[in-house]
């Protein structure tokens, strides 16, 4: 807080304002990135200490590997999207929407397998909670992308409908004019 206050007063740099104006979903992607890192780290730690050579083929160790894979994929994709949002102030919408949907599907299976009775996240701990947090954040990201998509398509449909209505009512060669009587 002191650094941001100093930067704002001395150099007129507003870091918090810049981050807020970057994107509506930047905070969600950043939270998902951090949670995916915890899933990756917790799964790796469990695999290192609990899955010895003799137990690697067991259900517990296979589900631990699943946690490592899902955490890695989620971390990399989230890092790419956060990097794009910070660097260019926006990420391609299609990339963001597809990634959020893929992560939602991955974490749906991840929650089912990792936090089940035979999974490594069955005892309450970091892996359990952060797998659920990743699932919820990927759901929120997917729903936000869906809302943006539906609002954009409804605006596009509304604009096309108004244009067609005006063209039909006024004729194809009609020019829209504006009255300038109220100007100063």
C-alpha positions in Angstrom: 0.0 0.0 0.0 2.9 2.3 0.8 4.5 1.7 -2.6 1.3 2.3 -4.6 0.6 5.5 -2.5 4.2 6.7 -3.2 3.9 5.9 -6.9 0.6 7.7 -7.1 1.8 10.8 -5.4 5.3 11.1 -6.8 5.0 9.9 -10.3 1.2 10.0 -10.8 1.1 6.3 -11.5 -2.1 4.5 -10.4 -1.4 0.8 -10.4 -4.7 -0.2 -8.8 -6.7 1.9 -11.3 -4.7 0.5 -14.2 -5.3 -3.1 -13.1 -9.1 -2.4 -12.7 -9.4 -0.9 -16.2 -7.5 -3.8 -17.9 -10.4 -6.3 -17.8 -13.4 -7.3 -15.9 -12.1 -10.9 -15.6 -8.4 -10.1 -14.8 -9.0 -10.6 -11.1 -10.8 -13.9 -11.6 -8.0 -15.2 -13.9 -5.4 -14.1 -11.4 -7.2 -15.9 -8.5 -7.5 -19.0 -10.7 -3.8 -18.8 -11.5 -2.9 -18.7 -7.8 -5.3 -21.5 -6.9 -4.0 -23.7 -9.8 -0.5 -23.2 -8.5 -1.6 -24.5 -5.1 -3.3 -27.5 -6.7 -0.1 -28.2 -8.7 2.2 -27.8 -5.7 0.0 -29.9 -3.3 -0.4 -32.7 -5.9 3.3 -32.7 -6.6 4.1 -32.8 -2.9 1.7 -35.7 -2.2 3.1 -37.6 -5.2 6.7 -37.1 -4.1 6.2 -38.3 -0.5 3.2 -40.7 -0.7 3.7 -42.5 -4.1 6.7 -44.7 -3.9 7.8 -47.0 -6.7 5.6 -49.9 -5.5 2.5 -47.7 -5.2 2.6 -45.7 -8.5 0.0 -47.9 -10.3 -2.6 -47.6 -7.5 -5.7 -45.5 -7.8 -4.4 -42.9 -5.3 -1.2 -42.2 -7.2 -3.0 -42.1 -10.6 -5.4 -39.5 -9.2 -2.5 -37.6 -7.8 -1.0 -37.5 -11.3 -4.3 -36.2 -12.5 -4.1 -33.4 -10.0 -0.6 -32.6 -11.3 -1.7 -32.6 -14.9 -4.8 -30.5 -14.3 -2.9 -28.1 -12.1 -0.2 -27.7 -14.8 -2.6 -27.2 -17.6 -4.6 -24.7 -15.6 -1.5 -22.8 -14.5 -0.1 -22.5 -18.0 -3.3 -21.4 -19.6 -4.1 -18.9 -16.8 -0.6 -17.5 -17.0 -0.9 -16.9 -20.7 -4.3 -15.2 -20.4 -3.2 -13.0 -17.5 0.0 -12.1 -19.4 -2.1 -11.2 -22.4 -4.4 -9.1 -20.4 -1.6 -7.2 -18.7 0.5 -6.7 -21.8 -2.2 -5.8 -24.3 -5.1 -4.9 -21.9 -7.3 -7.6 -23.5 -7.0 -11.2 -24.4 -8.7 -12.7 -27.5 -12.3 -13.4 -26.4 -12.4 -16.8 -28.2 -9.2 -18.0 -26.5 -10.6 -16.9 -23.1 -14.0 -18.5 -23.6 -12.6 -21.8 -24.9 -10.0 -21.9 -22.1 -12.5 -21.2 -19.4 -14.8 -23.9 -20.7 -12.0 -26.5 -21.0 -10.9 -25.7 -17.4 -14.4 -26.0 -16.2 -14.6 -29.5 -17.7 -11.2 -30.5 -16.4 -12.0 -29.3 -12.9 -15.4 -31.0 -12.9 -13.5 -34.3 -13.4 -10.8 -33.1 -11.0 -13.2 -32.4 -8.2 -14.8 -35.8 -8.8 -11.6 -37.8 -8.8 -9.2 -35.8 -6.6 -11.5 -35.1 -3.7 -13.3 -38.4 -3.7 -12.7 -41.1 -1.0 -9.7 -42.7 -2.8 -8.3 -39.4 -4.1 -5.3 -37.5 -2.7 -7.6 -34.6 -1.8 -10.0 -36.6 0.3 -8.7 -35.3 3.7 -9.5 -31.7 4.2 -6.5 -29.6 3.3 -5.0 -27.4 0.6 -5.6 -29.8 -2.3 -9.3 -30.3 -1.3 -10.1 -26.6 -0.9 -8.1 -25.3 -3.9 -9.4 -27.9 -6.2 -12.9 -26.7 -5.4 -11.8 -23.1 -5.6 -10.4 -23.8 -9.1 -13.7 -25.4 -10.1 -15.7 -22.5 -8.9 -13.4 -19.9 -10.4 -13.5 -21.7 -13.8 -17.3 -21.8 -13.5 -17.4 -18.1 -12.8 -15.1 -17.4 -15.8 -17.2 -19.5 -18.1 -20.4 -17.9 -17.0 -18.8 -14.4 -17.4 -17.7 -15.3 -20.9 -21.2 -16.6 -21.7 -22.8 -13.5 -20.4 -20.5 -11.3 -22.5 -21.2 -13.5 -25.6 -25.0 -13.3 -25.1 -25.0 -9.5 -24.5 -22.8 -9.0 -27.6 -25.0 -11.1 -29.8 -28.2 -9.4 -28.5 -26.7 -6.0 -29.1 -25.7 -7.1 -32.6 -29.1 -8.5 -33.3 -30.8 -5.4 -31.9 -28.6 -3.2 -34.1 -29.3 -5.2 -37.2 -33.0 -5.3 -36.4 -33.1 -1.5 -36.0 -31.2 -0.9 -39.2 -33.5 -3.2 -41.1 -36.6 -1.5 -39.6 -35.3 2.0 -40.5 -34.4 0.9 -44.0 -37.9 -0.7 -44.5 -39.7 2.3 -43.1 -37.8 5.1 -44.7 -36.6 3.4 -47.9 -33.2 2.3 -49.1 -32.0 5.8 -50.2 -33.1 7.7 -47.1 -30.4 9.7 -45.3 -30.7 10.2 -41.6 -30.5 13.9 -40.6 -30.1 15.7 -37.4 -31.7 19.0 -36.5 -29.2 21.7 -35.5 -31.7 24.2 -34.2 -30.8 23.6 -30.5 -27.0 24.2 -30.9 -25.4 27.3 -29.4 
